[in-house]
Amino acid sequence: FETGTFMGWTTGGSPQVINTGGHTGWHSALLGGINQDYDEISQEVACPYYGDKVVVHAWVYMSTDDWEEWADWFQLAAYNNLGAAGYSYYYNNNQEDMWWPWNFSSSGSGACTPGDTWTVRFRSETDGSLPTTFIVDDVSLEVCCPEDTYEPNDSFNAAYAVSPGDFSVWLCPNYDEDWFQFNASSGKIIEADLTNSGNLDGNLCLYRPDGTQAACSTNPGAGEPEQIEHVANQSGSWRVRVFDPTGGTSTEAGQLHIEIRDQSTPTNTATSTPTRTAT
């Protein structure tokens, strides 16, 4: 609320932005008072990318002169357009004159998917007797991506060291890259395969130990597999880079396969001598 306005928020009743200090900074939102019926502020947030956890956080401060228990209350709510929701209440008989943290989280596959929205709402209701005010500040909504044990591995130098094998790759948030490094000797065949899942349009590139690009597989379109097969011309730490040129993320992890093998030894084939038949 440091802009001094409710920019980005939808309001009801008569909430105020005050400049007498907040949990941090100088501004905060004040709801409630006396005989106001209700005050409300809310904000709808579009899911920026696929996430398996949504965390909402805020700080609340209550001040009251009302001796009647449960007369005034403050509701904190977070809900999405698919029905997932969480609600908390503070009443005027709760401990006053201190900042309280409020946390809400929703976890699981599809907790946040592009095209869906989450709404954060704060609402106070007060009676016509002595005043109760609620101050809210430092509101945040965070979308957490699925766990990726390889992060941070978003550059050549930060590539995650692995041995040849199979790996699950999450690209999140937007324009994330995943880099993997492995040792290969000159003359070996390096094979890298990426099976894309969900709406992942993952591309695959191979880099030499000196940082130059050796090969790329960039099939257009989400869900299409990518494959690289390349004969190493340097010995050392090679890299595989997985990225989505569209900046998108996926509802499922892509599957990366890295393999190193020897070149096949040519087989000598003797040419048979034709049999001459006397006539």
Secondary structure, DSSP 4 states (H G I P E B T S, - for coil): -TTSS-TT-EEES--EEE-S--SSSS-EEEEEESS-EEEEEEEEEE--S-EEEEEEEEEEEEEE---STTSSEEEEEEEETTS-EEEEEEETTS--SSEEEEEEEEEEEEEE-TT-EEEEEEEEEE-SSS-EEEEEEEEEEEEEPPP-TT-S--SSTTPEE--SEEEEE---STT-EEEEEEEE-TTPEEEEEEE--TT---EEEEE-TTS-EEEEE--SSTT--EEEEEE--S-EEEEEEEE-TT----SS-EEEEEEEEPPPPPPP-PPPPPPP---
